[in-house]
């Protein structure tokens, strides 16, 4: 196997891992997410961050990574305006910060116990 094949295999194994979960009591919901994403997903977030548009980068992270329990997107691009104007920024910041922390509890491991 080539190095790139090994790298792709490693990513695939990590990406196929279980979902992580964040409980958001303010929104009366749980947000599920994968702890790893590819550069294609991260590119818009990186672009916004480099342009010093940190608020938009936080919201983009939430839109791209937040999933329902059945792994479907929780938010759409159409939700961006509402998030920018009508959602508590401290909650968004906390959720995205937790998403970006790698030592979250693994949802599937908790369910098995």
Buried (B, 14 or more C-beta within 10 A) or exposed (E): EEEEEEEEEEEEEEEEEBBBBBEBEEEEBBBBBBBEBEEEBBEBBEEBBEEEEEEBBBBBBBBBBBBBEEEEEBBEEEBBEEBEEEBEEEBBBBBBEBBEEEEBEBBEEEEEE
